[in-house]
Amino acid sequence: MTTQMQVSKCLFPVAGLGTRFLPATKEIPKEMLPLIDKPIIHYGVEEAVRSGCKDIVFVTGRGKRAIEDYFDRSWELEQLLEARDKFDLRDMVRDISHMARFSYVRQCEPLGLGHAVLCGEQVCEGEPFGVILPDDVMLGTPPVLGQLISVHRTFGGSVLALQEVTPEDTSRYGIVDADPVGEGVYRIRNMVEKPPLSQAPSRLAIMGRYVLSPGIFRELHDLNPGAGGEYQLTDAIRALLDKESVWGFVYRGKRLDCGTKAGWLRATTIMAMEDPETRQIVLSALEEGGNVR
Ligand code: UTP
């Protein structure tokens, strides 16, 4: 067992345009769309905090002010709730701003995920840090980022979240070429972006959780734009492979992709079915289905 630095910071790239969810995301960041009773981003921040991160760094862009306001104190609302003796609600609203220390850096142009992570350099340099893509809500105990941090503590280097996908789905994800080294842990040899099944080195896909070594910033600086003219994080991690260990971990938990209409609807239904109260609402709505017009 090697001694590793604590992972105390978690970066949330949230500067993307959310085009797959238009028109809902024309004025509202997709991260602020509700999943049952909390915005999608709230789940990711809870995961980071439960994983031991104290500093949450958002990489934001145009039109993302609602995220900053959500994690800030809302004095007027707190006072109004207090004046109406709604102390539980006041505390709930206030606790959101106390979850962690929040800071914000700006990505002036959405030039890709790699570029977004590079925008976090000033805050995250010099230590390993977590990255959460909040579109993917992860339900897991221990939290999925925490599982990656445990692998980092044992093996060092960078760690990517992996999930086995169906053969038809390899062309939707980054797929790794990797050797198993322990329970669920793989040493990554290479990675291929969205390969057709015939060219996929495995069925292990990279999902939106990472622990990255600070060495990633050197690779991001040297990066050329890749697919779609964007700076791809995958390309920088591939370059890192020549210099440092990169591990993959097949996390234990459930992934709910909330970045598309279909994914969000599925996630909302699955979450609603988990709770006896909302489950009843879904079931009776299904009985009514089709009879609204
Ligand atoms: P996506 O690929 O989901 O892109 O980005 P998007 O723009 O958010 O959504 P679509 O595809 O247009 O519907 C993955 C993550 O990387 C962030 C996004 O906010 C999301 O969390 N991102 C992407 C940035 O922060 N900056 C970028 O330039 C691109």
Boltz pocket constraint, residues with backbone or C-beta under 6 A from the ligand:
constraints:
  - pocket:
      binder: B
      contacts: [[A, 13], [A, 14], [A, 15], [A, 16], [A, 17], [A, 18], [A, 19], [A, 20], [A, 21], [A, 59], [A, 107], [A, 109], [A, 110], [A, 111], [A, 112], [A, 113], [A, 115], [A, 116], [A, 132], [A, 133], [A, 134], [A, 135], [A, 259]]
      max_distance: 6.0
